[in-house]
Amino acid sequence: MSVQSMSWGWEWVFGGSDGYTASIQWNFAPVNAMLQTSLSVGSPGLGIIGISQYVTRPQSNGPDQVHNVPAVYDDGGIICYPPVVYDPSLCGVTWLLLCGGGLDQMAGSALLFSFA
């Protein structure tokens, strides 16, 4: 399997008084693809990036199937969302950044690879 195309995007968030969440949704025609998120820069406070939802369309003229991805929790709350999703009929992904309050800030990116 070889990479057919690659695209990417990034987002920067600043916590402020109450923290901040950025949610980015990409929608596209069904394709054999993988999306990977990565935290590029983070302050010492809260900084979480990952995939909260993805959409597949197994039949080209069939309905979309929405897959909500649960966060991973421990006793203190959310610790992460999964950083990668792959599906041969991927047609949408929602990725997000969660940033703590105060002077916390972070930047993250997402890479989308489609395969031949």
Buried (B, 14 or more C-beta within 10 A) or exposed (E): EEEEEEEEEEBEBBBBEEBBEBEBEBEBEBBBBBBBBBBEEBBEBBBBBBBBBBBBBEEEEEEEBEEEBEBEEEEEEBEEBBBEBEBEBBBBBBBBBBBBBBEBBBBBBBBBBBBE
